[in-house]
């Protein structure tokens, strides 16, 4: 990006000089340098390194650029415009006093300004870390203080506070449910905002009793505190609060799908209780019953020849997901795949739909490659051994015997 910017500026200057040498008026009258980058922290480097650059090197480069233009008239001086969150990092509480003084002076002089226009409402709800909200009115005099305003609203949440003294959490992610304290191992990961596939469970670490929930419309949650613009090397939620994110402008975008096209918002959350946490009964099964509810159809047409009721594939125990049943994308036959979701290793009996003619099930991996000998299907049933949170795939076919 820096090389590209230098190339563009050099090209403009060359064009201007070339025009002067040819004694013709250049089409380029002004060279405008526009500072623009994307503050999605962690994309270009580690969180620690990015924040450190905001604290020191980036602001130092800005101050040098401002100083080199200070002899110019006011209208020709270099003005650096920066978004509110990076400015907050520049003025963090640990900033060196000498650097802080220079930053504040640049703000007073108008050489360093904060972009306040993008998406700034005239009236908005300011949300505190405890979930409280304060209706705030913005006007031009708000910025009379030389320092930029802090804590602009960045998100809307449903806050669910639970009275649990020793809270433990489980997040239903894609493929398994996870303990955010024990299972998240990588430092500087996004510990504060989690995307869930099934639901969230919160329970007392001593008794095991708790509450499960499934946000039907909003899959992003935070534990303990609102997670917007929160960054930690490691984080362990200590408060028994669950925040469901309705929308955010973290990326300066409010997706219409999240907020109902600007109309009245609707976000549904199902809650249930349990006496003892269990991955299957306390989280996976009730969450999936919420996501894929039982539906009933009614017809007024004349009855046909098909039976009134007919079972599909049946599994011998709950907590196992059927994720594929249809034509094999990797070759001939029919693919059947189940995925253990309850945290239990053991056998599962699979019953195929009535009328099924398959006689064998050959184990394959996720690429469709054979990994074992075929299992005999008898009377439309066969048994498989499932490992904890693991898939098992089979190509259904017909044995030669």
Secondary structure, DSSP 8 states (H G I E B T S, - for coil): -HHHHHHHHHHHHHHHHHHHHTTS--S-------------TTSSS-HHHHHHHHHTHHHHHHHHHHHHTTTS-GGGS--EEE-HHHHHHHT-TT--HHHHHHHHHHHHHTSEEE---TT--SEEEEE-TTS-EEEEE--GGGGGSSS-------EEEEEEE---TTEEEEEEETTEEE-TTTT--STT---S-EE-SS-EEEEETTT--EEEEEESS--EEEESS--TT---SS----S-EEEEEEEE-TTS---HHHHTTTS-----EEEEEESS--IIIIIIHHHHHHHT--------S---SS-S-----EESSSSEEEEEEEE-TTSSSEEEEEEE-SS--EEEEEE--TT----EEEEE-TTS-B-S--EE-BTTEEEEEE-TT-EEEEEEE----
